[in-house]
Amino acid sequence: MTATVIGKNVKVGTTGRVAANVSLAAGTPSIQQFWAYLAAVTGAANQPFGANPHTAITM
């Protein structure tokens, strides 16, 4: 799964790489971490999905 997220708390960039067969590489964060990132960039009051693993592209 890939997604584009646009907003005032989002830095331009990527945190992912693809494997040689154009699939997500081993170790790519799961859906739970994706939701944790979305919670962080939307300013959720707490961390309902855990810690945000994508701090490099979060303001």
Secondary structure, DSSP 8 states (H G I E B T S, - for coil): ------STTB-S-----B-TTSSB-TT---HHHHHHHHHHHTT-SS-TT---S-GGGB-
